[in-house]
């Protein structure tokens, strides 16, 4: 019977709820901007990784190396785009 119960998915869901509660606490506790943004960014990246691994089953195929490489490449492109935009438009460099 334990093989039929999706323990990994239930624990992933509970952990997602916990991360959402932490993000809501940032709003309700009226934290400073820097502390709030740091906590929100950390919880957002953890939650994205959790969703990818637990619910999208990224590590359960034989192509997991290629999947993780593509995710890492996409993250690098996103960071370059965001910081390049900040560099050009806000920091005037």
C-alpha positions in Angstrom: 0.0 0.0 0.0 2.9 2.4 0.7 3.9 2.1 -2.9 0.6 3.5 -4.0 0.7 6.6 -1.8 2.6 9.5 -3.4 4.7 10.5 -0.4 7.2 12.5 -2.5 4.4 14.6 -4.0 2.6 15.2 -0.7 5.9 16.3 1.0 6.6 18.6 -2.0 3.2 20.1 -1.7 3.6 20.7 2.1 7.0 22.2 1.5 5.5 24.5 -1.2 2.8 25.6 1.2 5.5 26.3 3.8 7.5 28.4 1.3 4.3 30.3 0.4 3.7 31.0 4.1 7.2 32.4 4.4 6.6 34.7 1.4 3.3 35.9 2.9 5.1 36.6 6.2 7.3 39.0 4.4 4.2 41.1 3.5 2.5 40.8 6.9 5.5 41.4 9.0 6.4 44.7 7.2 10.0 43.9 6.6 12.5 46.3 5.1 12.8 46.3 1.3 16.2 44.6 1.2 15.3 41.9 3.7 12.0 41.2 2.1 13.3 41.0 -1.4 16.1 38.7 -0.3 13.7 36.3 1.4 11.3 36.5 -1.6 14.0 35.7 -4.1 15.4 32.8 -2.1 12.0 31.3 -1.6 11.0 31.8 -5.2 14.1 30.0 -6.5 13.7 27.2 -4.0 10.0 26.8 -5.0 10.9 26.8 -8.7 13.4 24.1 -8.2 11.0 22.1 -6.0 8.3 22.3 -8.7 10.7 21.2 -11.4 12.1 18.2 -9.5 9.0 17.0 -7.6 6.1 17.8 -9.8 7.6 17.9 -13.3 9.7 14.8 -12.7 12.8 16.4 -14.2 15.2 13.9 -12.5 13.3 10.7 -13.3 14.3 10.2 -16.9 17.6 9.1 -18.5 17.9 12.6 -20.0 18.1 14.4 -16.7 21.6 15.7 -17.4 20.3 17.5 -20.5 17.2 18.8 -18.7 19.3 20.2 -15.9 21.8 21.7 -18.4 19.0 23.4 -20.3 17.4 24.8 -17.1 20.9 26.1 -16.0 21.4 27.7 -19.4 17.9 29.3 -19.3 18.7 30.7 -15.8 22.0 32.2 -17.1 20.2 33.8 -20.1 17.5 35.2 -17.8 20.1 36.7 -15.4 22.1 38.2 -18.2 19.0 39.7 -19.6 17.8 41.2 -16.3 21.2 42.5 -15.2 22.0 43.8 -18.8 18.7 45.7 -18.7 19.4 47.1 -15.3 23.0 48.0 -16.4 21.7 49.9 -19.5 18.5 51.5 -18.3 19.0 52.2 -14.6 22.7 52.3 -13.9 23.5 54.2 -17.2 26.6 52.2 -18.2 
